């Protein structure tokens, strides 16, 4: 589902994200409302900032897709 640009702009502003983080979030199919919901509260010291959360999730997904591609390549031999 395509979300309105206004929602992405709001998430970018509230979460203090850059264009790169917004691109990553869109590429992963995240919802701009979920980004806003995941802003850590002062009582949630364990929660990573949204910017770090997006980077970690993106790196994990990239690593998994690379491993999957490697497995498929080995199975086709």
N, CA, C and O atoms as a DFTB+ gen file, in Angstrom:
308 C
 N C O
     1  1       0.852      -1.185       0.000
     2  2       0.000       0.000       0.000
     3  2       0.893       1.242       0.000
     4  3       1.847       1.340       0.773
     5  1       0.572       2.161      -0.859
     6  2       1.332       3.408      -0.936
     7  2       0.781       4.403       0.082
     8  3      -0.426       4.635       0.157
     9  1       1.672       4.974       0.847
    10  2       1.272       5.949       1.858
    11  2       1.521       7.348       1.331
    12  3       2.426       7.572       0.527
    13  1       0.710       8.284       1.790
    14  2       0.821       9.660       1.330
    15  2       2.155      10.260       1.756
    16  3       2.701       9.935       2.811
    17  1       2.656      11.133       0.914
    18  2       3.931      11.793       1.185
    19  2       3.877      12.575       2.498
    20  3       4.890      12.700       3.186
    21  1       2.704      13.098       2.849
    22  2       2.575      13.870       4.095
    23  2       2.877      12.998       5.315
    24  3       3.473      13.469       6.284
    25  1       2.463      11.715       5.265
    26  2       2.738      10.807       6.378
    27  2       4.232      10.527       6.494
    28  3       4.775      10.464       7.597
    29  1       4.894      10.359       5.351
    30  2       6.341      10.136       5.372
    31  2       7.071      11.381       5.878
    32  3       8.047      11.270       6.620
    33  1       6.606      12.552       5.481
    34  2       7.225      13.797       5.940
    35  2       7.068      13.953       7.449
    36  3       7.989      14.391       8.140
    37  1       5.882      13.587       7.954
    38  2       5.634      13.665       9.391
    39  2       6.551      12.694      10.139
    40  3       7.139      13.053      11.159
    41  1       6.671      11.468       9.633
    42  2       7.547      10.477      10.264
    43  2       8.999      10.950      10.228
    44  3       9.734      10.789      11.202
    45  1       9.402      11.528       9.112
    46  2      10.766      12.031       8.966
    47  2      11.054      13.111       9.996
    48  3      12.124      13.134      10.605
    49  1      10.096      14.001      10.183
    50  2      10.265      15.108      11.126
    51  2      10.243      14.615      12.571
    52  3      11.127      14.959      13.356
    53  1       9.244      13.813      12.924
    54  2       9.094      13.368      14.307
    55  2      10.190      12.406      14.744
    56  3      10.615      12.426      15.899
    57  1      10.644      11.572      13.830
    58  2      11.661      10.567      14.162
    59  2      13.076      11.064      13.908
    60  3      14.047      10.369      14.207
    61  1      13.190      12.269      13.357
    62  2      14.486      12.867      13.028
    63  2      15.283      11.970      12.085
    64  3      16.434      11.621      12.350
    65  1      14.641      11.611      10.983
    66  2      15.249      10.730       9.992
    67  2      15.725      11.524       8.792
    68  3      15.266      12.638       8.536
    69  1      16.650      10.929       8.067
    70  2      17.138      11.519       6.831
    71  2      16.487      10.845       5.637
    72  3      15.694       9.915       5.792
    73  1      16.824      11.317       4.452
    74  2      16.269      10.738       3.225
    75  2      16.662       9.268       3.079
    76  3      15.877       8.459       2.585
    77  1      17.872       8.926       3.508
    78  2      18.354       7.550       3.390
    79  2      17.519       6.594       4.250
    80  3      17.168       5.503       3.800
    81  1      17.203       6.997       5.477
    82  2      16.392       6.152       6.361
    83  2      14.971       5.998       5.832
    84  3      14.377       4.925       5.941
    85  1      14.430       7.059       5.263
    86  2      13.088       6.977       4.676
    87  2      13.106       6.035       3.482
    88  3      12.171       5.257       3.291
    89  1      14.160       6.096       2.679
    90  2      14.281       5.185       1.532
    91  2      14.335       3.734       2.005
    92  3      13.669       2.863       1.447
    93  1      15.132       3.487       3.036
    94  2      15.243       2.130       3.570
    95  2      13.896       1.636       4.092
    96  3      13.495       0.505       3.821
    97  1      13.206       2.484       4.838
    98  2      11.906       2.105       5.407
    99  2      10.906       1.791       4.298
   100  3      10.160       0.815       4.386
   101  1      10.892       2.608       3.271
   102  2       9.983       2.361       2.144
   103  2      10.336       1.073       1.422
   104  3       9.455       0.302       1.040
   105  1      11.626       0.844       1.237
   106  2      12.089      -0.356       0.547
   107  2      11.688      -1.618       1.321
   108  3      11.375      -2.646       0.720
   109  1      11.699      -1.533       2.652
   110  2      11.319      -2.676       3.468
   111  2       9.805      -2.798       3.627
   112  3       9.317      -3.777       4.190
   113  1       9.064      -1.809       3.136
   114  2       7.611      -1.867       3.215
   115  2       7.055      -1.456       4.561
   116  3       5.957      -1.869       4.935
   117  1       7.807      -0.643       5.297
   118  2       7.330      -0.197       6.602
   119  2       6.265       0.875       6.452
   120  3       6.176       1.555       5.429
   121  1       5.472       1.005       7.480
   122  2       4.399       1.975       7.543
   123  2       4.923       3.221       8.256
   124  3       5.549       3.085       9.307
   125  1       4.698       4.426       7.733
   126  2       5.194       5.624       8.431
   127  2       4.594       5.776       9.831
   128  3       5.232       6.335      10.722
   129  1       3.378       5.281      10.023
   130  2       2.766       5.350      11.356
   131  2       3.497       4.454      12.345
   132  3       3.607       4.785      13.525
   133  1       4.004       3.303      11.859
   134  2       4.737       2.402      12.752
   135  2       6.063       3.022      13.179
   136  3       6.536       2.777      14.289
   137  1       6.661       3.820      12.303
   138  2       7.896       4.507      12.681
   139  2       7.634       5.473      13.829
   140  3       8.411       5.552      14.781
   141  1       6.533       6.205      13.726
   142  2       6.177       7.173      14.769
   143  2       5.859       6.445      16.074
   144  3       6.234       6.911      17.150
   145  1       5.169       5.306      15.985
   146  2       4.829       4.541      17.190
   147  2       6.067       4.005      17.891
   148  3       6.041       3.785      19.102
   149  1       7.151       3.792      17.150
   150  2       8.355       3.207      17.734
   151  2       9.351       4.233      18.250
   152  3      10.494       3.883      18.545
   153  1       8.950       5.475      18.362
   154  2       9.812       6.482      18.969
   155  2       9.938       6.128      20.452
   156  3       8.925       6.016      21.142
   157  1      11.168       5.949      20.956
   158  2      11.322       5.547      22.360
   159  2      10.891       6.649      23.326
   160  3      11.176       7.831      23.133
   161  1      10.201       6.217      24.359
   162  2       9.781       7.093      25.443
   163  2      10.952       7.215      26.427
   164  3      11.865       6.390      26.397
   165  1      10.938       8.211      27.280
   166  2      12.017       8.364      28.261
   167  2      12.093       7.165      29.200
   168  3      13.161       6.862      29.732
   169  1      10.971       6.484      29.407
   170  2      10.946       5.309      30.283
   171  2      11.395       4.052      29.560
   172  3      11.623       3.022      30.196
   173  1      11.526       4.118      28.250
   174  2      11.921       2.971      27.442
   175  2      13.390       3.092      27.036
   176  3      13.716       3.207      25.855
   177  1      14.258       3.062      28.031
   178  2      15.689       3.235      27.779
   179  2      16.271       2.088      26.958
   180  3      17.309       2.254      26.317
   181  1      15.622       0.937      26.970
   182  2      16.094      -0.231      26.227
   183  2      15.843      -0.099      24.731
   184  3      16.475      -0.790      23.932
   185  1      14.932       0.776      24.352
   186  2      14.528       0.903      22.948
   187  2      15.520       1.773      22.176
   188  3      15.886       2.860      22.623
   189  1      15.943       1.290      21.029
   190  2      16.882       2.045      20.183
   191  2      16.137       3.169      19.466
   192  3      14.939       3.045      19.212
   193  1      16.821       4.255      19.139
   194  2      16.191       5.301      18.327
   195  2      15.735       4.723      16.988
   196  3      16.307       3.751      16.494
   197  1      14.714       5.322      16.418
   198  2      14.125       4.811      15.177
   199  2      15.172       4.722      14.071
   200  3      15.169       3.774      13.286
   201  1      16.053       5.695      14.008
   202  2      17.102       5.708      12.983
   203  2      17.971       4.448      13.081
   204  3      18.244       3.800      12.072
   205  1      18.401       4.108      14.295
   206  2      19.225       2.915      14.504
   207  2      18.427       1.647      14.229
   208  3      18.950       0.690      13.658
   209  1      17.177       1.641      14.630
   210  2      16.288       0.498      14.426
   211  2      16.151       0.181      12.931
   212  3      16.224      -0.978      12.523
   213  1      15.953       1.218      12.130
   214  2      15.808       1.035      10.683
   215  2      17.115       0.481      10.096
   216  3      17.087      -0.461       9.304
   217  1      18.252       1.063      10.482
   218  2      19.541       0.602       9.963
   219  2      19.796      -0.855      10.322
   220  3      20.229      -1.637       9.475
   221  1      19.530      -1.229      11.581
   222  2      19.753      -2.616      12.014
   223  2      18.868      -3.583      11.243
   224  3      19.334      -4.624      10.780
   225  1      17.601      -3.241      11.105
   226  2      16.667      -4.111      10.405
   227  2      17.056      -4.237       8.928
   228  3      16.989      -5.328       8.362
   229  1      17.455      -3.144       8.314
   230  2      17.843      -3.153       6.903
   231  2      19.072      -4.039       6.685
   232  3      19.120      -4.834       5.747
   233  1      20.065      -3.887       7.571
   234  2      21.274      -4.707       7.461
   235  2      20.957      -6.187       7.634
   236  3      21.492      -7.021       6.904
   237  1      20.090      -6.526       8.596
   238  2      19.694      -7.926       8.804
   239  2      19.020      -8.489       7.562
   240  3      19.326      -9.603       7.136
   241  1      18.114      -7.730       6.985
   242  2      17.400      -8.206       5.793
   243  2      18.338      -8.353       4.605
   244  3      18.203      -9.292       3.821
   245  1      19.284      -7.436       4.464
   246  2      20.244      -7.523       3.357
   247  2      21.109      -8.774       3.522
   248  3      21.362      -9.497       2.558
   249  1      21.557      -9.019       4.750
   250  2      22.404     -10.178       5.016
   251  2      21.642     -11.469       4.731
   252  3      22.189     -12.388       4.121
   253  1      20.383     -11.546       5.166
   254  2      19.580     -12.746       4.926
   255  2      19.340     -12.977       3.441
   256  3      19.409     -14.112       2.971
   257  1      19.060     -11.911       2.702
   258  2      18.808     -12.080       1.273
   259  2      20.081     -12.509       0.540
   260  3      20.008     -13.274      -0.422
   261  1      21.243     -12.026       0.982
   262  2      22.508     -12.461       0.386
   263  2      22.754     -13.944       0.665
   264  3      23.183     -14.683      -0.220
   265  1      22.483     -14.371       1.889
   266  2      22.666     -15.779       2.247
   267  2      21.718     -16.665       1.453
   268  3      22.103     -17.744       1.004
   269  1      20.495     -16.218       1.280
   270  2      19.510     -16.983       0.521
   271  2      19.934     -17.095      -0.947
   272  3      19.807     -18.159      -1.553
   273  1      20.425     -16.020      -1.502
   274  2      20.884     -16.037      -2.896
   275  2      22.075     -16.982      -3.045
   276  3      22.192     -17.688      -4.047
   277  1      22.951     -16.992      -2.051
   278  2      24.108     -17.870      -2.081
   279  2      23.666     -19.337      -2.033
   280  3      24.206     -20.178      -2.751
   281  1      22.669     -19.638      -1.170
   282  2      22.160     -21.004      -1.066
   283  2      21.506     -21.459      -2.363
   284  3      21.702     -22.593      -2.800
   285  1      20.738     -20.581      -2.970
   286  2      20.080     -20.924      -4.234
   287  2      21.113     -21.191      -5.325
   288  3      20.947     -22.100      -6.139
   289  1      22.160     -20.405      -5.334
   290  2      23.210     -20.573      -6.335
   291  2      23.904     -21.910      -6.151
   292  3      24.211     -22.580      -7.138
   293  1      24.161     -22.320      -4.907
   294  2      24.819     -23.586      -4.633
   295  2      23.911     -24.770      -4.981
   296  3      24.403     -25.804      -5.435
   297  1      22.613     -24.640      -4.781
   298  2      21.677     -25.722      -5.047
   299  2      21.472     -25.958      -6.543
   300  3      21.116     -27.064      -6.951
   301  1      21.688     -24.957      -7.340
   302  2      21.495     -25.083      -8.782
   303  2      22.693     -25.692      -9.498
   304  3      22.628     -25.938     -10.702
   305  1      23.755     -25.933      -8.800
   306  2      24.971     -26.500      -9.423
   307  2      24.833     -27.964      -9.626
   308  3      25.752     -28.606     -10.136
